């Protein structure tokens, strides 16, 4: 790390647009960052052996697959700030790696000679080792850029696969690919061109994992449908559930039924309201607040317990009134907050959360009204005739894909202004928390079709790809890029990276990313992405409206 206390540039908020080197803008400190670097080092070692065993006809066991998936997920931005829980994963990974090494030796299988397989760690030497296995271990800027691009795609892939796995949907091929890609990082034998090809292959598996999660969610909970969601409050005490894991909200709704406690969604959990299976719960009453970055003020006024099912934790201030009401679960963690463990069947006991809620005041109302969503691919395709007719008559001239992430930077006001200035013959297709920049605006409709079509969570960006491919088929086009669709996507963290790679693997070009291009893209790699795929940043709203031929 040279003179840096840490080096992290995996999210859009990387300090000065370069990297966080003292403390993460996200709130992650340098020792936790070092623990995560070490965990990723150990994960690579596990994956090296797992991939070699796979090459010899021996599939990875469930424990290995689960460990790699969880470890990658726990290092996503804003997921886990609990250094002790990260180091516990390091300990577990070393035991698992050594067990796999022994299995290979007993089978007479030769393993590559890489540092990830030879190091025997202890807590005393963790810190020293972590200084040498982080991002800067690769000195070539272009190779480093491509390795991190693939790694961040794998982290996003792991997040989506974990959600599917918790619903009983698992794909061995996805695990095998993740192990293979991580082995490539450890062996360090690929050229720049080969790394670029691996990045595109990561995108292909990104499409597979999002399709798997879509199948898991819809077969378990039904197809999302057009739904009006209340953003006000009731007089009962409440529990606020945040994140992306639908299995968790299902269990929470079951266990809170009849207790007198209401359940509200927050941020990326909003689309849970769109699924038919959850509509039977009368105490599932609405969405509270906005995107993740406003949680400090909104959690204080909610008054009840907050359950984090996935990433998007903003560290509470030292004087935060709500810290004692936070519960983490799955791959998340925060020092001093209670963690909800899963039992052998993957279920959690929410009795402590419910008991606390019943002692709390009802949520303070911070806004009133309604928002509409539920426009995932199945629902939109049911409206296909209406949409196609609107396109043919010119009532809809352009679709603007404004999916992705929200964030606290003032520059993100661009997306609100962009939505407000769009001509009335343009429809916004969105998914992810980026929607909070415009989903409460009064943008109207086109012949009964809302001008903001919210497909759901960030993983539901898959729905936007399905819709685009269907439109390509209906209009008899040879290339998806011939559609009247503009891609103006906001990004923040690694799940947005796998969505980007997935779109590139489907042949989508001329995607604009903002508010800034990723800091992990070296000039050389950025040049390739621009020349081969038309990747670009954003300018001013007025400039971009002209550039996209919208005005």
C-alpha positions, 0 to 999 in steps of 0.5 A: 500500500506504499504510504497509504493506510488503505487503498479502495476504489471500488465505489463511485464515491472513491475519494477525489475520484481516485481512491480512498487511502485514509478512510473510506467515504463509505465509513469503512476504516483502514483496519476493516479495509485490510481485513477485507483485502485479506479475506479476498486473498483467502477466498482466492486460495479457496477458489484455486483449489475448488477450480482445480478439483472441478477440472478433475471432475470433483464438484465444489461442495455446498460449504465451499460455494456458500463461503465464497459467495458470502465472503464476496458479498460481505466485502461489497460497499456498505455491507459489513463494517464489523471487522471481527466478523470479517476476520472470523470469515478469514479463519473459516476460509483458511480451515476450508482451504486447507481441507480442500488442499488435503483432499487434492493431495489425497487424490494425487492432484497437483496444485499451482504454486501460488501465495494464496495456497502457501500462506498459513496465517494467524491473527498476529500476522493478519495485519502485516499480510493484508498490507501486501495482498490488496488492490495494489499487489498488481503494479500494471495499471491496465491489468489491475483495472481489468482484474478489479472490474472482474472482481467487482462483477463477481461481488455483484454476482455473488450478491444476486446468487446468494438471494437466489440460494436462500430461496432454494435456487442454485446454479453449480455453473455460476459457482464454478465460473466464480471459482475459475475467475478467482483462480485466474486472479491468483495465478496471474497468467492472463493478458490484457485481452484475455482479461477483457474477454473474462470481463465479458464472460462475467457479464454473460454469467451476470445475465444467468444469475439475474435470470435465476434470481428472477425465476426464484422470486417470481416462482416463490412470490408471483410476478410483480404487478402494477402496485400503488404503494403508500408512503405515509404512516399508521399509528401502530409501532413499526419495523423498517426492513431495508436491503434486497432479500425477499426471503427475509421479508417473507419471514418477518411478515409471517412472524409479525402477523397478529402482533400489532406491529406494522412492517415498512420497506425502506430503499431497495426493499420497496419492490417487495410491495409489487409481489402478489404473495406479500399483499395478503399481509394487512400489516405490510403497510408501505414504504418509509423514506427514500434511498439508502443515503438519507437513512441517518435522518429517516431512521431517527424519525422512524422510532422502531427497529431497523433490519438490514438484510443486505448492503447499504448501511450508512454508519450511524453517528456517535450520537445517533438515537437509532443505533440500538435499534439496528439489526443486521443479517446475512452478509451485513454487520456493524460493530455493536449492532445485534446480528440475526443468525439463520438456523439450519433451515435458513430461517431467522427468529425475529422475536427480539425485533418484534419485542423491541418494536412493541416498546417503541412509538409509532413512526413519525410521518415524514411525507404522504402520498403514493408511488407506483411501481411493478413494471417488471418484464412480465407486467410490461409484456402484458402491456406490450400491445399498448406500448407498441401502438404508442411507439408506432403512433409516435406517442412514445418516441424514446425510452430512457433507461435510468436504472442503477444506484442513488447516492449523496453527491450533489452531482446526482441532482442531474438525474432529477433535472434530466427526468424533469426536462424530458419531453412528454413523449419519453418514458423512463425505464428504471430499476434500483434505488436510482428511482428515488431521484424521480419516482415521486415527481409528477411526470404523468403518463402517455395514453395511460402508460406511466412515464416512469416504469419501475421494474424493481430492485437493481437485480431487476435490471434484467427485466429491462434487458428482457423488455428491450430484447422483446421490443427488438423481436417485435419490431424485427430489428437486427441489433438491439442498439437500433431500438429507440432506447437511451442508456443513462445509468447512475452507478454506485457499487458493485452490483451496478458493475455486474449489471453493466457487464451483463448489458455489454455481454448482450451487445448493448452499446453507448451506455452513459455512466454517471455521475462519474466514470469508475475510478478503477478504470485505467486510462488504457481500459477506459479507452478500450471500453469507449472504442469497443462499446461506446461507454461514456460519462455524462455532461450537463442535462441540456448537453446530454438531451441534445447528445441523445437526440431527445430534444 
